[in-house]
Amino acid sequence: MDSKHRCGWCTSDQIYIDYHDFEWGQAVHDDRHLFEMLILEGAQAGLSWITVLKKRNNYLLAFDNFDAKKISQYDEAKIEELLQNPGIIRNKLKINSTIINAKCFLAIQKEFGSFDTYIWKFVNHKTIKNTWKSYRDAPTRTPESDAMSKDLLKRGFKFVGSTICYAYMQAVGMVIDHEENCFLAKK
């Protein structure tokens, strides 16, 4: 058993430990991964993050490795297939939103050259590093997540409220919210 001190939200479940240690708060600039995390954060709405993490590999398979071009072409037959897939969250609104979001994502890539260029503008292309005594002290939304949410919604995205956007910002390293005594806070 390792003795590293981690953020309080990180349980002893290995999938959570790996996510915390190797992914959460790490700056992401790869469009495919940025799209994946946006979809997974939206899938989490009303659920726990561990639920989504445990289904992540199934999502990768079911949604063509989060290839936005392929997803944007999904038809009713594919939606029905996804609704029958026990490996993902079978919520029709969330599945439909993935297809809508793929189309919106592609439009942003076309307009800005990359989704990375677009999304990181909400933090002036620099990670915001916070220091919190406890993860409970971190906000669930900020002016930056409010602005991101408002703009994404205006562009037609679904499941991108400010709270989801803030969790997304944490997930892709736009914001670092490790607790001050977490071993990763010192990096």
SULMO-V789356 format. One record per backbone hydrogen bond with DSSP energy under -0.5 kcal/mol. NH is the residue of the N-H (numbers start at 1). CO is the residue of the C=O. E is the energy in kcal/mol with one decimal. If there is no record, write none. Layout:
NH|CO|E  NH|CO|E
This chain:
6|4|-0.6  10|7|-1.8  11|9|-0.8  16|13|-0.8  17|13|-2.3  18|14|-2.9  19|15|-1.8  20|16|-3.0  21|17|-3.1  22|18|-2.4  23|19|-1.8  24|19|-2.8  25|170|-1.5  26|23|-2.4  28|172|-2.2  31|29|-0.6  34|30|-2.7  35|31|-2.5  36|32|-2.6  37|33|-2.6  38|34|-1.8  39|35|-2.3  40|36|-2.8  41|37|-2.6  42|38|-1.8  43|39|-2.2  44|40|-1.4  45|41|-0.6  45|42|-0.9  47|44|-3.8  51|48|-0.5  52|48|-1.2  53|49|-2.8  54|50|-2.3  55|51|-0.8  55|52|-0.8  56|52|-0.7  56|53|-0.9  59|55|-2.2  60|56|-2.4  61|57|-1.8  62|58|-3.0  63|59|-2.8  64|61|-1.1  65|60|-3.6  66|63|-1.9  67|63|-0.8  67|64|-1.2  68|66|-1.0  71|67|-2.6  72|68|-2.4  73|69|-0.5  73|70|-1.4  74|71|-1.8  79|75|-2.3  80|76|-2.4  81|77|-2.1  82|78|-2.5  83|79|-2.3  84|80|-0.9  84|81|-0.7  85|82|-1.3  86|84|-0.8  88|85|-1.4  90|88|-0.8  91|89|-1.8  92|90|-0.6  95|91|-2.6  96|92|-2.9  97|93|-2.2  98|94|-1.5  99|95|-1.3  100|96|-2.4  101|97|-3.3  102|98|-1.8  103|99|-1.8  104|100|-2.3  105|101|-2.8  106|102|-2.2  107|103|-1.8  108|104|-2.0  109|105|-2.4  110|106|-2.2  111|107|-2.3  112|108|-3.1  113|109|-2.0  118|114|-1.3  119|115|-3.2  120|116|-2.1  121|118|-1.0  122|119|-1.3  123|120|-1.5  124|121|-1.6  125|120|-3.0  126|123|-1.8  128|174|-2.8  129|127|-0.6  130|128|-0.6  130|176|-2.7  132|178|-0.8  137|134|-2.1  138|135|-1.0  146|142|-2.7  147|143|-2.3  148|144|-2.5  149|145|-2.7  150|146|-2.5  151|147|-2.3  152|148|-2.9  153|149|-2.8  154|150|-2.1  155|151|-1.5  156|153|-1.6  157|152|-2.3  165|161|-2.6  166|162|-2.4  167|163|-2.2  168|164|-2.4  169|165|-2.6  170|166|-2.1  171|167|-2.5  172|168|-2.3  173|170|-1.1  174|169|-1.9  175|169|-1.8  176|128|-2.9  177|175|-0.6  180|132|-3.1  182|179|-2.0  183|5|-2.9  185|182|-1.6  186|182|-0.5  187|184|-1.1
